[in-house]
Amino acid sequence: MLCLAPILSLLAATCYPFVGVAAATAAPPPAGLELSYDRPLGQVARYHMSLDAQGEQRSLGERLPVRWKAQFELIEEVVAKGTDGTLWLRVQARLLDLTDAAGTLAGGMPARWPALQVRLSPRGELIDVSPATGEPDPGPRQRGLAALMVQPGPIVLPDRGVQVGDEWEYEAGTTHQANRLLSITQVGRQKVARIAGSGSSPLALDQSSPALGLITRLTGHLQQQSRMDLLLGRGLAERHTGEMHLETKSEVALQLPDGPAPFEMESDLKVAFDVHLVAIDGQPVEPR
């Protein structure tokens, strides 16, 4: 079976999810608009995330189709904030619904994911991911999941003022993004920046669990095309939609008295995602 926990946590950290009840109208942006994820200490944002995965797994010469859909609730709480705008978020995910048409999950999707602490810059650069304070030891599977989350990230905002139509790139190691400010619209009392992004990143995971005698190694590549709406007055993403293409190769080795017994798996998955804001500090957000 393919371990989908790293992919799901990756999506949970990557999809930083639009508020409004009125029709959007065009508004001229100010010159050199500064964009940032500027959220107040203590803010609690609740999102709904839908995932639609299709593809295949390959192992032992057999090809297995992958076809599942899932609905999650995500809770993001700002638990700390640095003087430079750095944010520490406590992120909790809960499974709401799951349809597994091909039977590849085999009941392996947990109903509740361990809470994680995500640290990111005001631009959206992921700095660190770790188990949240007070959480029990998540075990090798969840620790590996957290390690994988650190590599790709949400749409990274520009380090300069921009106007509609401007493009910018972001690189960190072998991770690359190319993004563009599509529009600034007025929605009720809110101004919303719509941003299109594309990016790619290698995936790597090397995790061992001496107590279980397991060694897990994963390599691969992720490509993403997405669109995000950012609430300018709140520094908060309102909606993030797109598709991720993940190609991975993994090996799980079980240490036996007569030597390791490896099990290899390759996967090629396309995962469509839609993450939208449903409440801020307990106050519902009207969908658009």
N, C-alpha and C positions, 0 to 999 in steps of 0.2 A: 504493500500500500504506500502511496505517496503521502508523506507528512505535509499537510497543508497548513499547519500552524504558522510556519514562518511566512508564508504567502499572505495569510489573513492578517497577521500583525503588521506586516509590511504595508498592506493596504490601509490599515487603521492609522498608522503613522503618516503615510504618504498623503491620504485624502483629507486634507484640512479643508473642511468644507468651507444663501442669498436672502433681507427683511423688507417687506413692502406690501402694501395693499392697493396701491394706485398704479395705473399704467405708467410705464417709463417714458420720459420725455428727454430729448437731447439737451445737454447743457454744456456750454463751452468750458473746457478745463482750464484752470489757471496754469500759467507758464511754469514749467519746472515743478510739477506736482510730486511731492514726496510720498512714497508708498511704504507702509510698514505694518507689521502685525503688532499693534500697540494695544494690549488688553490690560484692564485694571486688575490689581491684586484681589483675589477672592472671587472673581467672575466664574460662573459655572455655565457652560454652554452644552446643550444637549442636541445631538445630531441623530438622524437616521441614515443608515448606509445600506444600499442594495448592491449585491454582487451577482454577476452572471458569468460563470466560467464554462468555457468550452475548449476542448483539445483532446490530447491523448497522452497516455503513459506507455512506456516501453520497458519491458523487463523480461529476461529469460526468453527472448525471442518472440514474446507475445505483445501485441498492441491492444490496449484497453481504452475505450472511449471515456472521456470525462465530460459530464454535463450536469452541473448543479447550479442552483440559485440559493442565495441566502440573504436574510434581512437581519441587520444588527442595530442596536442602540449604542451610541458612543457618548460618554460623559467626559468633558474636558474641564478641569478646574485649575485656575491659575493659583498655584500654591506659593510661589515666590517670584520676585521680579528684581532684577539688578538695576543699578543706577544707569547702566548703558542701555536698558530696555530688554536685556536678556530675560526670557520667560522660562519658568519651570512649570510644566503642566502635569497634573495627575490624570492619566487617561485610562478609562475603564470601558470595556466592551462586553455586551451581553447579546447572545443569540436570541433572535425573536422568531425566526422561521427558517426552515431549510427544506429544499426539494432536491433530491439526489436521484435524477433519472437513470443514470448509468450504474449506480450502486458502488461508486469508487470510494466514497467516504467511509462506508461500513460502520457508521456510528461513531467515527473518530472526531467529530466536531464538538468541543466542549460547550456547555451552555453559558459558561462565564469564563472570561479570560482573566488572567492575573492582572491587577492594576499595575501600570508602568509609570515611571517618571520620565518625561521627555523634556529635554532642555534645548531651546532653539533661540537663535538670534532674532532681532527685530526684522531682519530680511527673510527669515524662514529657514536659515541654515540649521540643520540638525547637528547639535553639538554632542549630545550624549543621550543614551536610553538605558535605563536600569530599572530593576524592580522598585515599585513605590514603597515609601516608608511604611512599615507595619505589615507588609505583605510577607507571607511565609516563603521559604526557599521554593522557587517555582519549579525546580528540577531541570534536568538537562534539556528537555524539549523546549520549555519556555525560555530558558537562558539563551538557547540557540536562536530562538525567535527574536528575542530582544537584540541580540548581536546583529542579526540580519537587518533589523529596522534602522540601524544607524546609517546605512549606506545611501539608499535613495531618500528623498525628502519631498516636502510640499513644493509648490511653485515658489522659487526664490525670487524675491523682489529686487528691483535695481538699487544700486548704491549711489544713485544720483537722481535729480529731478527729471521727470519724463512728461511728455505730452502724448496725446492720442496719436497712434501710429508709430511711436518709437519702439525700437527693439533693443534687447539686451541679452547678453549671454552670461552664463555662470559656469565655472569649472572648479572642481575640487578633486584633485587626483585624476582618476579616470572617469569621474562622473561629470556629465555635461548637460546643460539645459540651454535652450534657445526660446525666449519668451517675447511677447508683444502685447502692448496695451491697446486693446481694440476700441474701447469706448469709455466715456464717463456719462452716466445717466442719473437723473433725479427721480427717485422712487418715493413718493410721499415726502417725508422729511429727511430721507436718507440719500446720500450720493453713493453710487455703486460703480466701482471700477471693474470692467470685464477684461480678463487677461487670458490669452491663449498661450499654451506652453507645450513644448515637446522636450523629451530628455531621454538619456540612456545611462545605464550604470551597470558595472559588473556586479555579480552576486558571489559572495564567498562565505562559507561557514565551516568551521572546524571545531567540533565540540566533543569532549569525551566525558564519560561517566564511569569512573573506576568501580563504583559500587554495583553498577549494573553490568559492567563489562562491555560497554558499548562505545564505539567510536563513530561519529557521524561527520562526513565531509560532503559539502555541497559546493558546486561551482555553477555559474550560469551567467545570464545576461538579461537585463530588463530594459524594455523600451516603453515609453508612455507618451500618449497624446491626450491633452486634457484642456478644459476651459474652467476658469474659476471666477466667481463674482466676489469681490472684496468690499465690505462695508467700510467706507472711508472714515466715517465718524466714530467707528468702533474698533477699527483695526482688526476686524474679525471676518473670516471667510464665511459667506452665506451659502454658497453652493459650489461643489466641485464635481465635474462629470468628465468621463473620458474612458480610455481603454488602456490596459496594460498587457504587454506581450512578454511572457516569461518563458525562457528556455533554460532548463536546469538539468544537471547531471549529479546524482547523489550516490553515495556508497555508505551503507551502514555495516559495520564489522562487529560481530559478536565474538568476544574473546573466549575461546574454549581451551581445555587442557592440551589438546593436540594442535593448537594454533587458531588464528582468526578465521571466521567463516563470513565472507563478505556477501552482501546483497546489493546489487546495483539497480538503479532506476533512472530513466530519462523521462523528462516531461516537456511538453510543448503546450502552453496554455495561453488563451486570450481571455482576459477578465475585464468585462465592462463594469464600471462602477458609477454610482450616483450617490453623493453624500450631501444632505441638505440640513440646514439649521431648523430645529423645531421649537427651541426655547432658550431664553437667556435669563439666568437667575430666577428660574421658575415661571417666567412670563412667556406664554406661547407666542410663536412667530407665525404670522399668517403666510401660507404658501403662495407663490406666484406661479 
